[in-house]
Amino acid sequence: MLLVGLAGCLTPKAPVLPELPLPPRRVELRVGDRYLFHSDVMLQAEHPVLQEVARLPQRVRHELHLPPSQTLVQVYLFADRGAYERYLHAHFRHLPPRRAIFMARSGPAGEELLVFAFWGDRILEDLRHELTHAELHSVCPNIPMWLDEGLAEFFEVPQEQDGVHYRHLAALRAELATPWSPSLERLEKLAWMRDLTPQDYREAWAWAHFFLRGPDSARRILLEYLQDLHKMCTATSSSAPSRPQDNPSPLPLSARLRQVIPEPEKALSQHLAALERRFTRLDADEPERR
């Protein structure tokens, strides 16, 4: 029994809220000119994973003819998957489950580019993928979602594979034998991450590889399109006022492609068949969805 004196009063205690998980903070390490790692894994700059990550910005810029960016990307590297998932669930519970994730958000000093990942067997693949998103977003934040994902899939594989994603290629080989057929126009209509299926990721990679390693005319179209996106972003962010008609949306890639390749779906199928003949060691396992 609780006895309370008449001269006093009982003030109920405020409920104790659970403490939110903290981000990684054991190690803070600058990697190259673009990345600041906050890690619970004890790493040094000489680690092979970090050395390869440091080369990614130059690889992306060289391949896509994009200008350099000065925006620092914050990378939060958790020691294991459990810590990573607890943190994201506590702070960003609206996000879909992914093995690693990139986000851009407004901060006190402007836009922040953030990558969250955990140390595991596929950490290098995950970092290459998510940091490609950061590289693209820093100069072309208006890039269409399908192209953003397709290019990230292209750059996530080791450089010596020249953008060839063995798992995707094996799965697409089987899908092309079914009634399914690729459609760039369909991908361009996708606006939400939740709408992307594993098949969409594979197709986005296929188109990205076709643009970069297919006909020279397709590569030229892609590079011009990325330049148009960058110029549009630069014009929009300038201090000088502009009218909407001064910065029209670039013509979609699908329309540009059909001007030079009337049957792009057929050309893509031929491109994939040629890749299959070049690469015989294919892993048909479905990759874990991010």
Secondary structure, DSSP 8 states (H G I E B T S, - for coil): -----TTS-----------------SEEEEETTTEEEEESS---TTSHHHHHHHHHHHHHHHHHT-------EEEEEESSHHHHHHHHHHH-TTS---SSEEEEEEETTEEEEEEEEE-STTHHHHHHHHHHHHHHHHH-TT--HHHHHHHHHHHHS-GGGTT--HHHHHHHHHHTTSS----HHHHHT---GGG--HHHHHHHHHHHHHHHHS-HHHHHHHHHHHHHHHHHHHHHHSSS---GGGS-----HHHHHHHH-S-HHHHHHHHHHHHHHH------S-----
